[in-house]
Amino acid sequence: MLVEPNLQHEPLTTNTCSQPVVALLVWGEVWEDFLGELGISLESFCNDIPFGWMSGYINALRLLGVKTILICPSARFTQPTYFTHQPSGAVICMLPVPKIYLALRRKLTDMKESPLFGQATGIYTLNKLLYKVLREAAPYLCTSVSLLAQELRQQNCQVILCQDYEYFRFDVCVILGKLLQLPVFATFQGTLSENWFGRWLRPLTIRNCTGLIAGSQAEIQRAEKRYNLPSAKITRIFNPLDLQFWSASDRQTARAVFGVPSDAEVAVWHGRVEIGQKGLDILFDAWEHVCKERAHRNLKLLLMGTGNDAEKVRQRIAALPQQNVIWLDQYTTDRTVLRDFLSAGDVYVFPSRHEGFPVAPLEAMACSLPLVAANAPGIADIFEDGENSGGLVVPVNDPVTFAQALGRILDDDNLRQNLGKNARHRVEKNFSLEIVGQQLRKTLLAKKS
């Protein structure tokens, strides 16, 4: 349940400054769906949460004199309502969703909760088919086109930027951009929407958008092949990181905070607890193997995060032969806590099966941690030079090879130190706000500069 915010919203004003403005539209049908699952209030969202890659984009653009307004469709508000995101200074516009969308969601809930919904004969089969059609159509109705157009004009936005181009809101924004004669761009952060309407509409909207942004070379190749795109249509830009903040804190102090013995050898992971996507089953298999071969050493696996699979992870940890896992089952909004958490480790583990372009490994690299990473999308781009980039990359879905790589780092102090130095150098050279901000401004405002 979301806690009602205790915030003063900003007054509605028209942006008259000459500073370029980018409208950033987020993932999800409504804001409450995603953050509600994590128990995050609007107050926390505005005051505490850096919201990952988005903060990176916002801060990188701000350094180059570009303002960002974050537009979040919401079922809670009846008129456009503004807040300030304190960590980044960005304006947040909570945009009401249309009444027809709210009515459709209620209808879908009623249909699914009907005791006859699961029957497979007669009229109930037709009802189930109708449910599927309406469920596929609903996302395209959750963005109020008229209110969004009003906000874009009111804030004098020069560019529309969508979180994911493989998502329904991108289709809506491309159409609106054509009507308003505004350029429309979109990034790829990992969402691959399986939607009947999207499969038909997406090729048209991608061909008619201004441009796409992706950090992963594999994703660029996929998009070019899938949509027969010219190479100039999609630009490779990494997700940025604030390196003035992200650097290692004192290890022993950090370990004391999290109850980690000062003499332990510690592997760390943080993220959303979803076993399939994040590969946590692979991590636990590999960790069991590592500990079995080093039974007399003080090894610790330090985890932070929560999500839909929290109970399954709890059961899996309880079944491990060695009870040497420390898990903070929580979603952390305090970046200082997260930085200290990473600083308590000796090596970072990243077993994901699927990502867009992951930020978590970059945060660990900035804290001078060596990495063992499964070769999910984006990982090959982060570690272009292999060990010289700061990590050991192994195949996806391979716990044995993952364990071997992790053991290699734990067993070799010189390797661990060299990889950590290489990791920090890699993010300084390629992922800073300044470097990525220049790339973003050049891409998004090419015609305005």
Buried (B, 14 or more C-beta within 10 A) or exposed (E): EBEEBEBEBEEEEEBEEEEBBBBBBBBBBBBBEBBEBBEBBBBBBBBBBBBBBBBBBBBBBBBBEBBBBBBBBBBBBEEBBBBBBEBBEBBBBBBBBBEEBBEBBEBBEEBEEBEEEEEEEEEBEEBBEEBEEBBBBBBBBBBBBEBBBEBBEBBBBBBBBBBBBBBBBBBBBBBBBEEBEBBBBBBBBBBEBEBEBBEEBBBEBBEEBBBBBBBBBBBBEBBBEEBEBEEEBBBBBBBBBBBEBBBBBEBEEBBBEBEBEEEBBBBBBBBBBBBEBBBBBBBBBBBBBBBEEBEEBEBBBBBBBBBEBBEBBEEBBEEBEBEBBBBBBEBBBEBEBBBBBBBBBBBBBBBBBBBBBBBBBBBBBBBBBBBBBBBBBBBBBBBEEEBEBBBBBBEBBBBEBBBBBBBBBBBEEEBBEBBBEBBBBBBBEBBBBEBBBBBBBEBBBEEEE
